[in-house]
Amino acid sequence: MPRWTGMQGVVDIPSYVLMQPTTLCNLDCTYCYLPHRTVERRMSVAVAEATARTVNAWAEQVERFSVVWHGGEPLAAGREHLAALMAPFRKGIEHHVQTNATLIDDRWCEFFLAHEMEIGISVDGPPDLTARRRDRRGVPAYERIMRGVDALRRHGIRFAVICVVSDPRPELGRRLYEYFCELGCYWLGINIEEREGVNDRDNHRDPEAVRGFWSELTAAWRENPCMELREIEWSLYYLAAALRGEEDTVLPRRRDPVPTIAHDGRVVLFSPELAGFDSAPGYGDFALGNVLTTPLDEIVARAESPTGWLAEYFAGVEKCRATCPYFGFCGGAHASNRYFEFGRFDVTQTQHCLNTKIHLLEGVLDHARSSGVRR
């Protein structure tokens, strides 16, 4: 893959960009991190066109490139406007949408099929576990989510799932896995609730319970591998490389700068959760530029000579590299978790590290030991 080589090592040409077609969301989930989800601010076609000028060139240099539409609730932008935003991107670029599924109906399914879109939905399991996904009246969204899922099934559209887990514990691992097998998703990603953005809920969890959660999830997947399971499969990939003495070859795959283009064209790198925060104490605006005034490839290239919060973040990554035995697995704590947990970027271990990296790997190894898995 083509690369830029900078002061902090290797920065890949992105494999995808995230685009915010609207800030508005029709739900008000209790753990949501987005600061402007009650306000409708739509991305202009000019922002999409400016982004596409760089993305179309990138897509010619890599085997596969994706544009991920991520809100707010992307479908709240409407079919006509979303189609106008997608139009500037060249044929062959994949379009993905991450949606809460409550707005999906037959017409949306026809839109997805016509535009060959990949669909990811957000649901946290059975009704009691999805209860934190609700609208601004406090009404749970589960039934509306399931209507959307039913529409996808009617039209034969496959879908992935992002699941937020607020209370990870051993018995929940198997329950969730069995639920999602029955739901019929082809891919599942687990996000343990994070303290970030406007969500300042405590994210300290009992280490034994978290390890047990990941261990049971691993056991359920091994017994019935009915879907791709993001965290478990990544863990096993890394462990296999470590057994071969090749763990150092894993990390470069995680150096994608993850450009996130906000509705107004501002660009944040490495941490989508920082988008939308333009008056952070001590830092101001996290954006490194705006596609309406600066080409996206030039903005991404600024990571080669980082300043401000990005330089502080890279310094924190190097501290992780020097001090953490798990660095080869995760590549250092995420920028947003550093900031929202500690108020700065040059810290090292976060609660997110513990919940979704360290205890994950420990849980997978616990399962391997308890089940007698051999090399």
C-alpha positions in Angstrom: 0.0 0.0 0.0 1.4 3.5 -0.8 2.6 5.3 2.3 3.8 8.7 3.6 6.7 8.3 5.9 6.9 10.9 8.7 8.5 11.8 12.0 6.3 9.4 13.9 6.7 6.4 11.6 4.4 5.3 8.8 1.1 6.9 8.0 -0.9 4.9 5.4 -3.0 6.4 2.7 -6.5 5.9 4.3 -8.5 2.9 3.4 -11.7 4.8 4.2 -13.1 8.1 5.2 -16.0 8.9 7.5 -18.5 11.4 6.4 -21.2 13.2 8.6 -24.2 13.9 6.3 -26.1 15.4 9.2 -25.5 16.1 12.9 -29.1 15.3 13.7 -30.2 12.0 15.3 -33.8 11.0 15.9 -32.7 9.1 19.0 -31.2 10.3 22.3 -29.3 7.3 23.6 -28.0 7.6 27.2 -24.4 6.8 26.3 -24.2 8.9 23.1 -21.0 11.0 22.8 -22.2 13.4 20.0 -22.6 17.0 21.1 -25.0 18.3 18.4 -27.3 15.4 17.8 -30.5 17.5 18.5 -29.6 20.0 15.8 -30.0 19.5 12.1 -26.8 20.7 10.3 -26.5 19.0 6.9 -23.4 18.5 4.9 -23.4 20.5 1.7 -22.8 19.0 -1.7 -19.7 21.3 -1.9 -18.1 19.5 1.0 -18.7 16.1 -0.6 -17.3 17.3 -3.9 -14.2 18.7 -2.2 -13.7 15.4 -0.3 -14.3 13.3 -3.5 -11.5 15.1 -5.4 -8.9 13.5 -3.1 -10.8 10.3 -2.4 -11.2 9.5 -6.1 -7.4 9.8 -6.5 -6.7 7.6 -3.5 -9.1 5.0 -4.7 -7.1 4.5 -7.8 -4.0 3.7 -5.7 -5.5 1.1 -3.4 -7.2 -2.2 -3.9 -10.3 -1.2 -1.9 -11.7 2.1 -0.6 -14.8 2.9 1.4 -16.8 6.0 2.3 -18.6 5.5 5.6 -21.7 7.7 6.2 -21.9 8.1 9.9 -24.0 10.7 11.8 -25.9 11.8 13.7 -28.3 9.5 12.1 -27.3 9.4 8.4 -30.7 8.5 7.2 -32.1 11.6 8.8 -30.5 13.5 5.9 -33.1 11.9 3.5 -32.6 9.8 0.4 -32.4 12.7 -2.1 -29.8 14.6 -0.1 -27.7 11.5 0.7 -27.7 10.5 -3.0 -26.5 14.0 -3.9 -23.6 13.6 -1.4 -22.7 10.2 -2.8 -22.7 11.3 -6.5 -19.2 12.9 -6.6 -17.5 9.7 -5.7 -16.2 7.6 -8.5 -17.6 4.2 -9.4 -16.0 1.3 -7.5 -15.8 3.1 -4.2 -17.8 1.3 -1.6 -20.4 3.2 0.4 -21.3 2.1 3.9 -23.8 3.5 6.3 -24.0 3.1 10.1 -27.6 3.6 11.1 -29.8 3.0 14.2 -32.2 1.3 11.7 -35.4 3.1 13.0 -35.9 4.9 9.7 -35.3 1.9 7.4 -38.3 0.9 5.3 -38.9 -0.6 1.9 -38.0 2.7 0.1 -34.7 2.9 2.0 -34.0 -0.7 1.1 -34.5 0.0 -2.5 -32.1 2.9 -2.2 -29.5 0.7 -0.5 -29.8 -1.9 -3.3 -29.7 0.8 -6.1 -26.5 2.3 -4.6 -25.0 -1.1 -3.6 -24.5 0.1 0.0 -23.2 -1.9 2.9 -25.3 -1.6 5.9 -24.3 -1.5 9.6 -27.0 -1.2 12.3 -26.7 -0.2 15.9 -28.5 -2.5 18.4 -27.4 -3.7 21.8 -29.2 -7.1 22.1 -32.7 -8.0 23.4 -35.1 -5.2 24.5 -33.7 -5.0 28.1 -30.2 -4.6 26.8 -31.2 -2.1 24.1 -33.2 0.0 26.6 -30.7 2.8 26.5 -31.4 3.4 22.9 -34.5 5.7 23.1 -35.9 8.8 21.6 -36.1 12.3 23.3 -39.5 11.4 24.8 -37.8 8.5 26.6 -39.6 5.8 24.4 -37.4 2.8 23.8 -36.4 2.3 20.1 -36.2 -1.5 20.0 -39.4 -2.2 18.2 -38.6 0.5 15.5 -35.1 -1.0 15.1 -36.6 -4.5 14.6 -39.0 -3.1 11.9 -35.9 -1.8 10.1 -34.2 -5.2 10.5 -37.3 -6.9 9.1 -37.2 -4.6 6.1 -33.6 -5.5 5.4 -34.4 -9.2 5.6 -37.4 -8.8 3.2 -35.1 -7.3 0.6 -32.3 -9.8 1.2 -29.9 -7.1 2.4 -27.1 -8.4 4.6 -26.1 -6.2 7.6 -23.4 -5.8 10.2 -24.0 -4.8 13.9 -22.3 -2.5 16.4 -23.4 -3.4 19.9 -22.7 -1.2 23.0 -22.2 -3.1 26.2 -22.6 -1.1 29.4 -22.3 -3.9 31.9 -19.9 -6.6 30.7 -20.1 -9.8 32.7 -19.5 -13.5 31.9 -23.1 -14.6 31.5 -23.8 -11.7 29.1 -21.2 -12.9 26.5 -23.1 -16.0 25.5 -26.5 -14.4 25.7 -25.5 -11.7 23.3 -23.8 -14.0 20.9 -26.8 -16.3 20.7 -29.1 -13.3 20.2 -27.0 -11.9 17.3 -26.8 -15.4 15.7 -30.6 -15.5 15.7 -30.8 -11.9 14.4 -28.8 -12.9 11.3 -26.1 -10.3 11.1 -22.9 -11.4 9.2 -20.5 -9.3 11.4 -20.5 -8.1 15.0 -18.5 -5.5 16.7 -18.6 -5.0 20.5 -18.1 -1.6 22.0 -17.9 -1.5 25.8 -19.4 1.9 26.8 -16.7 4.6 26.8 -16.4 7.9 28.6 -16.1 10.3 25.7 -17.7 13.3 24.1 -20.7 14.5 26.1 -21.0 11.0 27.8 -19.3 11.5 31.1 -20.6 8.3 32.7 -18.0 6.4 34.7 -16.5 3.6 32.6 -14.6 1.8 35.3 -15.5 -1.9 35.2 -14.6 -4.9 37.4 -11.6 -6.5 35.6 -12.6 -10.1 36.4 -16.1 -9.5 35.0 -14.8 -8.0 31.8 -12.3 -10.8 31.3 -15.1 -13.3 31.9 -17.3 -11.5 29.4 -14.7 -11.7 26.6 -13.9 -15.3 27.6 -17.5 -16.5 27.3 -18.0 -14.6 24.1 -15.0 -16.4 22.7 -16.3 -19.8 23.8 -19.7 -19.1 22.2 -18.1 -18.1 19.0 -15.9 -21.1 18.9 -18.8 -23.5 19.5 -20.9 -21.9 16.7 -19.0 -19.5 14.4 -22.1 -18.1 12.8 -20.7 -14.7 12.1 -17.5 -12.6 11.9 -16.7 -11.4 15.4 -14.4 -8.3 15.2 -12.7 -8.3 18.6 -12.2 -12.1 18.9 -11.0 -12.6 15.4 -8.5 -9.6 15.7 -7.2 -11.1 19.0 -6.6 -14.5 17.4 -4.9 -12.9 14.4 -2.6 -11.1 16.7 -1.9 -14.1 18.9 -1.2 -16.3 15.9 1.4 -13.7 14.7 2.9 -13.6 18.2 3.3 -17.3 18.2 5.2 -17.1 14.9 7.3 -14.3 16.3 5.8 -11.9 13.8 3.7 -9.6 16.1 5.7 -6.6 14.9 4.1 -7.0 11.5 0.6 -6.4 12.8 0.8 -2.8 14.0 1.3 -1.1 10.6 -2.2 -2.3 9.6 -3.6 0.0 12.3 -1.9 3.2 11.2 -4.8 4.4 9.1 -5.3 8.1 9.8 -9.1 7.7 9.7 -10.1 11.0 8.2 -13.4 12.2 9.5 -15.1 14.9 7.6 -17.7 16.8 9.6 -20.9 18.3 8.1 -19.1 21.7 7.6 -16.0 20.2 6.0 -13.7 20.3 9.0 -11.4 17.3 9.2 -10.3 15.3 12.3 -7.7 12.6 12.1 -7.2 9.3 14.1 -10.2 9.8 16.3 -13.7 10.4 14.8 -15.1 11.1 18.3 -13.2 14.4 18.4 -15.2 15.8 15.5 -17.7 18.5 16.6 -15.7 19.7 19.6 -14.5 23.1 18.5 -13.8 24.8 21.8 -12.1 22.1 23.9 -10.4 23.6 27.0 -6.7 24.0 26.4 -6.9 22.9 22.7 -9.6 24.8 20.9 -10.6 23.1 17.6 -9.4 19.5 17.0 -9.8 19.9 13.2 -6.6 20.0 11.2 -8.2 21.8 8.3 -11.3 22.1 6.1 -11.8 20.5 2.7 -13.5 23.6 1.4 -10.2 25.5 1.7 -7.5 22.7 1.7 -7.3 19.5 -0.2 -7.9 16.4 2.0 -4.6 14.8 1.0 -2.8 17.9 2.3 -4.6 17.8 5.5 -3.8 14.2 6.1 -0.1 14.8 5.2 0.1 17.2 8.1 0.3 14.2 10.4 3.9 13.9 9.1 4.9 17.0 11.0 2.4 17.1 13.9 1.7 20.1 16.0 -0.7 20.9 18.8 -2.9 18.1 20.1 -1.7 15.7 17.4 2.0 16.1 18.5 0.9 15.5 22.1 -1.0 12.4 21.0 2.0 11.0 19.1 4.1 11.6 22.2 1.6 9.6 24.2 1.7 6.8 21.6 5.5 6.6 22.1 5.0 6.4 25.8 2.7 3.5 25.3 5.2 1.8 23.0 7.9 2.2 25.7 5.9 1.1 28.7 3.0 -1.2 27.7 3.4 -4.9 26.9 0.1 -4.8 25.0 1.3 -2.1 22.6 1.8 -4.5 19.7 -1.9 -5.5 20.0 -3.5 -2.1 20.0 -0.9 0.5 18.9 -1.6 2.8 21.8 -4.6 4.3 23.5 -7.1 6.1 21.3 -6.8 9.8 21.1 -10.4 10.5 22.2 -10.2 8.2 25.2 -7.0 9.9 26.4 -8.6 13.3 26.2 -12.1 12.5 27.6 -10.7 10.4 30.4 -7.7 12.6 31.4 -8.1 15.9 29.6 -4.9 15.6 27.6 -3.3 13.3 24.9 0.1 12.4 26.3 -1.2 10.0 28.9 -1.0 6.2 28.4 -3.3 3.6 29.8 -7.1 4.4 29.7 -10.1 2.6 31.0 -10.9 1.9 27.4 -7.5 0.2 27.0 -8.4 -2.0 30.0 -11.9 -2.9 28.9 -11.5 -3.5 25.2 -7.8 -4.3 24.7 -6.1 -5.7 27.7 -8.9 -7.6 29.3 -10.1 -8.7 25.9 -6.8 -10.4 25.2 -6.6 -11.8 28.7 -10.2 -13.1 28.3 -9.3 -14.9 25.0 -6.3 -16.4 26.6 -8.3 -17.4 29.7 -10.7 -19.3 27.4 -7.8 -21.0 25.6 -6.3 -22.2 28.9 -9.6 -23.4 30.3 -10.6 -25.2 27.2 -7.2 -26.9 26.6 -6.6 -25.2 23.3 -3.1 -26.0 22.1 -0.7 -24.2 19.8 
